[in-house]
Amino acid sequence: MHVKKDSGSIYYPLPAPSAGGWLFRHNNEQRRNAQQRRNA
């Protein structure tokens, strides 16, 4: 994955499909964490 360093430690994935993939993984993490809290 191509990564552009900008504004200190903030990383923006490039190209756009990579950014979409990051958001998809992030949303999956959020959903999995929510399910674990419900099951707990």
Distance bins in CASP14 RR format, pairs under 12 A and 6 or more apart:
PFRMAT RR
TARGET T0000
AUTHOR 0000-0000-0000
RMODE 2
METHOD distances of the structure
MODEL  1
1 11 0 0 0 0 1 0 0 0 0 0 0
1 12 0 0 0 0 0 1 0 0 0 0 0
1 13 1 0 1 0 0 0 0 0 0 0 0
1 14 1 0 0 1 0 0 0 0 0 0 0
1 15 0 0 0 0 1 0 0 0 0 0 0
1 16 0 0 0 0 0 1 0 0 0 0 0
1 17 0 0 0 0 1 0 0 0 0 0 0
1 18 1 0 1 0 0 0 0 0 0 0 0
1 19 0 0 0 0 1 0 0 0 0 0 0
1 20 0 0 0 0 0 1 0 0 0 0 0
1 21 0 0 0 0 1 0 0 0 0 0 0
1 22 0 0 0 0 1 0 0 0 0 0 0
1 25 0 0 0 0 0 1 0 0 0 0 0
2 11 0 0 0 0 0 1 0 0 0 0 0
2 12 0 0 0 0 1 0 0 0 0 0 0
2 13 1 0 0 1 0 0 0 0 0 0 0
2 14 1 0 1 0 0 0 0 0 0 0 0
2 15 1 0 0 1 0 0 0 0 0 0 0
2 16 0 0 0 0 0 1 0 0 0 0 0
2 17 0 0 0 0 0 1 0 0 0 0 0
2 18 1 0 0 1 0 0 0 0 0 0 0
2 19 0 0 0 0 0 1 0 0 0 0 0
3 9 0 0 0 0 0 1 0 0 0 0 0
3 10 0 0 0 0 0 1 0 0 0 0 0
3 11 1 0 1 0 0 0 0 0 0 0 0
3 12 1 0 0 1 0 0 0 0 0 0 0
3 13 1 0 0 1 0 0 0 0 0 0 0
3 14 1 0 0 1 0 0 0 0 0 0 0
3 15 0 0 0 0 0 1 0 0 0 0 0
3 18 0 0 0 0 1 0 0 0 0 0 0
3 19 0 0 0 0 0 1 0 0 0 0 0
3 22 0 0 0 0 0 1 0 0 0 0 0
4 10 0 0 0 0 1 0 0 0 0 0 0
4 11 1 0 0 1 0 0 0 0 0 0 0
4 12 1 0 1 0 0 0 0 0 0 0 0
4 13 0 0 0 0 1 0 0 0 0 0 0
4 14 1 0 1 0 0 0 0 0 0 0 0
4 15 0 0 0 0 0 1 0 0 0 0 0
4 18 0 0 0 0 0 1 0 0 0 0 0
4 19 0 0 0 0 0 1 0 0 0 0 0
5 11 1 0 0 1 0 0 0 0 0 0 0
5 12 0 0 0 0 1 0 0 0 0 0 0
5 13 0 0 0 0 0 1 0 0 0 0 0
5 14 0 0 0 0 0 1 0 0 0 0 0
6 12 1 0 1 0 0 0 0 0 0 0 0
6 13 0 0 0 0 0 1 0 0 0 0 0
6 14 0 0 0 0 0 1 0 0 0 0 0
11 18 0 0 0 0 0 1 0 0 0 0 0
11 19 0 0 0 0 0 1 0 0 0 0 0
11 22 0 0 0 0 1 0 0 0 0 0 0
12 18 0 0 0 0 1 0 0 0 0 0 0
12 19 1 0 0 1 0 0 0 0 0 0 0
12 20 0 0 0 0 0 1 0 0 0 0 0
12 22 0 0 0 0 1 0 0 0 0 0 0
13 19 1 0 1 0 0 0 0 0 0 0 0
13 20 1 0 0 1 0 0 0 0 0 0 0
13 21 1 0 0 1 0 0 0 0 0 0 0
13 22 1 0 1 0 0 0 0 0 0 0 0
13 23 0 0 0 0 1 0 0 0 0 0 0
13 24 0 0 0 0 0 1 0 0 0 0 0
13 25 0 0 0 0 0 1 0 0 0 0 0
13 26 0 0 0 0 0 1 0 0 0 0 0
14 20 0 0 0 0 0 1 0 0 0 0 0
14 21 0 0 0 0 0 1 0 0 0 0 0
14 22 0 0 0 0 0 1 0 0 0 0 0
15 21 0 0 0 0 0 1 0 0 0 0 0
15 22 0 0 0 0 0 1 0 0 0 0 0
16 22 0 0 0 0 0 1 0 0 0 0 0
16 23 0 0 0 0 0 1 0 0 0 0 0
17 23 0 0 0 0 0 1 0 0 0 0 0
17 24 0 0 0 0 0 1 0 0 0 0 0
18 24 0 0 0 0 0 1 0 0 0 0 0
18 25 0 0 0 0 0 1 0 0 0 0 0
19 25 0 0 0 0 0 1 0 0 0 0 0
19 26 0 0 0 0 0 1 0 0 0 0 0
20 26 0 0 0 0 1 0 0 0 0 0 0
20 27 0 0 0 0 1 0 0 0 0 0 0
20 28 0 0 0 0 0 1 0 0 0 0 0
21 27 0 0 0 0 1 0 0 0 0 0 0
21 28 0 0 0 0 1 0 0 0 0 0 0
22 28 0 0 0 0 0 1 0 0 0 0 0
22 29 0 0 0 0 0 1 0 0 0 0 0
23 29 0 0 0 0 0 1 0 0 0 0 0
23 30 0 0 0 0 0 1 0 0 0 0 0
24 30 0 0 0 0 0 1 0 0 0 0 0
24 31 0 0 0 0 0 1 0 0 0 0 0
25 31 0 0 0 0 0 1 0 0 0 0 0
25 32 0 0 0 0 0 1 0 0 0 0 0
26 32 0 0 0 0 0 1 0 0 0 0 0
26 33 0 0 0 0 0 1 0 0 0 0 0
27 33 0 0 0 0 0 1 0 0 0 0 0
27 34 0 0 0 0 0 1 0 0 0 0 0
28 34 0 0 0 0 0 1 0 0 0 0 0
28 35 0 0 0 0 0 1 0 0 0 0 0
29 35 0 0 0 0 0 1 0 0 0 0 0
29 36 0 0 0 0 0 1 0 0 0 0 0
30 36 0 0 0 0 0 1 0 0 0 0 0
30 37 0 0 0 0 0 1 0 0 0 0 0
31 37 0 0 0 0 0 1 0 0 0 0 0
31 38 0 0 0 0 0 1 0 0 0 0 0
32 38 0 0 0 0 0 1 0 0 0 0 0
32 39 0 0 0 0 0 1 0 0 0 0 0
33 39 0 0 0 0 0 1 0 0 0 0 0
33 40 0 0 0 0 0 1 0 0 0 0 0
34 40 0 0 0 0 0 1 0 0 0 0 0
END
